[in-house]
Structure formats: C-alpha cells, structure tokens
Amino acid sequence: MEYKNIEMKLDTLINYFNAGRINLSPAFQRGRAWKPKMRQELIKNVVRKRPIPAIFMYKKEADAKYVYTILDGKQRLESILMFIRNDNPELKIDTWKQYISERKYREQSGFSVKVGWEKKEIPFSKFPNHEIRTLREYIIPTIEISLDEDTNLDEIIELFVDINSFGVRVTRTDVIKAIKRDDPLLQSVYKLIAEKRPKGMDVFTKVSRGMFRRVLRHLSVVASAADKHAEADRMWDKLMELVLFIRNGNTHSKGPAALKKFMDAKGEAALDPKERKNLRRTFSFLDKAYKNGLAETRLASDYVHFYIMSTALLEQEIFPVDLDNDGRAELTRQLIEFGKLIAVQPPPKEETDMGNYLLLSGKQTTDANKRTERQRLFKKILGTL
C-alpha cells in the first residue's frame, strides 16, 4: 500500500469532475451528513484562501486513465460541487447534477458567500474574473493511496476505518459489507429493506414501506439516521444479524464480527424460501403487535432487547408455526408485560431472573454466550407472565 501527499489545484479537481473520474459514492460511504451552513463555512475558507483538511483518495488505473474513489472528504468535495455548479462560464462543473441527483440537495446548492470587499454575499455565478483566476490555483491537500499486490484485505479495512475521522465515521462492518456487496445473501437481505438505484455519478436509495421497515424504524439507532441512505444501511445491518442467526442454525454470533466470514467465503447463498418465510412470518407478527401497544416498549426501540425478542420468535419455540390467533394475542400481551418490566425503576435485584437479564443487557451485549443466556432468561420470564 503506497501513500503520496500531493497538492491538488482546484482547477485540476474540477477537470476530474468534468471527466467523470471521481467516485463520490463508493458502497462504504454514508449519505450526505452536512447541513447547508456547514457547506457555506467550508467555502468561505476556500474563497479566503484558508487551508481545509486533507482529503483521502484511492487511485487506480482504468482504461489508460486514473480514476479516484473518495475515502475521506466526501462532504467537502460535494460542497465544492454544490457551490460552483455550472452557472459561471469562466469556471464550471458540467457534471455537477450527475453527482448531486436528489432535488433536496440541488435546491440547497448555489449558495452565496462574501468575496473580497463585497458588502454582501454573492453566488459563484457573480464572482469577478480576477477572483476566479485566483480560485483556480487554490490548493486542496490530498493524500493519494494506491494498493499493491501485497496489500491484504484486512489492511484495506483498517485503512478505511482509521482515516475516516471527519464527519460520519465508517465502521469495519460498513467496509466488509461494501467489499462483499455482491454477495447473494447480503443482496437478498438488502432487497427486503431498500433498493439502490444509480443515477448519473450519484446513488439514489429507495427505502421500502413494507413491514420490515415499519418494525425496524422503531429502533432508536434507525430513527436517529441522518437520511434514508443511513436509515437503509442501519436496518440492513440489524436485519443481517437476525438472518445470520437463522443461517447458523439458531446460534448466536458476536455482532459485526459475524460478517467477517464473508471475507474469505466465495459467497453465501441467497435467502432460501424457508428462511424468507420465517422472517416474513415473524415480522408480520411484530408489525401487528406494535400496533397493539408493543411499539411503546423498549423491546421495540432498544436493539439489545429487540434482538433477543426477535431471535426468540425466529427460533419458533415461543412462536410455533401452528400458533392460532388467540395464541398470538396472548403472546403479544406477554411481550408487552415484559416490556413494562424492563422499564421498572429501580431495576430488580441481580439474584432474580429479570435482574440477571438486565445485568447481561448492560455490557458486552453482542457477546455470543451472553446473548444465549439472555435469550434463555427472556423465554423463562415470558412464560411466567
């Protein structure tokens, strides 16, 4: 793996954009996290010739040309695209709409900043020529990364995770899913949640409105997502854990580490009809139970508790295939009562089953052994309600 510090002129960057040689939407990148004010503040620094943080780009050869994939600095480069656009014939990015496809973000573009001795803020379309000539020479510090034959996959993962320190942090799980994004199992699970549609140089995420989203969006980690791209990725991440539980013979594994097995595998088979039916049956039940009050409990919002509830249902011991409507109503009642118990303050003493369950739910919650014991206690307590 080779690193090279370069001083890229803004003029060069714009030429790369116009030639379509920069990829701002690799699979491991998150959605757009910056608000308009943040973008405006960055451009103010650029216009005033102040330095901005370095961007990291992965360089590779393609069709006798170099193309660049952004590793860190997506928000900064998008801010430049949204500011310059193609409104000024002296310096324009004809491809800017291919990179910024969504109406919401196009409407946020074309913002104004103060330049020189101007008394008020002006858009780039009204920038004087002498300011544009100076702006062309503005230096963007860039770290160019190339991979050699000796670079292993773990090095790539650690690199992506470590350097992504500005904005929304990329996790090891994000990179694993990105590198193996064509895995049939990952793809078939993602399709239950959303669909990615390329649009120019951008990627549009269409989130499903079905029962999987209706259930998963109650999770606080999903509800806090900045945009639909992040929402889809977080739902995908959580649903994948449940799928792996089924795929591994109803055996718990340790959170994101479970995905690492995809690194060395040739490809997991897509969801089979039996697995898909089990998932749909469980989420259909939860969808109805949420409407009857379960959504108001921490079983719906807290992923630590949601995971145990969902795996217990998928296991089919407390939720057998032949459970009739009366049985489902009774199970819903028991789950709601359980949800009320975990919210009781002060919590039960540790020597009780509920006290032990809550203790195991507080630290190292993705540990496989602790998940197994929590699920055992969950089912035992549920049977007493």
ABEGO torsion letter per residue (X at the ends): XBBBBBBBBAAAAAAAAAAGABBABBAABBBBABBAAAAAAAAAAAAAGBBBBBBBBBBBBBGGBBBBBBABGAAAAAAAAAAAEAABAABBBAAAAAABABAAAAAABGBBBBBEABABBBBAAABBAAAAAAAAABBBBBBBBBBBAABBAAAAAAAAAAABABEBBBBAAAAAAAAAAABAAAAAAAAAABBBBBBEABBBBBBBABAAAAAAAABAAAAABABAAAAAAAAAAAAAAAAAAAAAGGBBBBEAAAAAAAAABAEBBBBBAAAAAAAAAAAAAAAAAAAAGAAABAAAABAAAAAAAAAAAAAGAABBAABBAAAAAAAAAAAAAAAAAAABOBBBBAABAAAAAAAAAABGAABAAAAAAAAAAAAAAAAAX
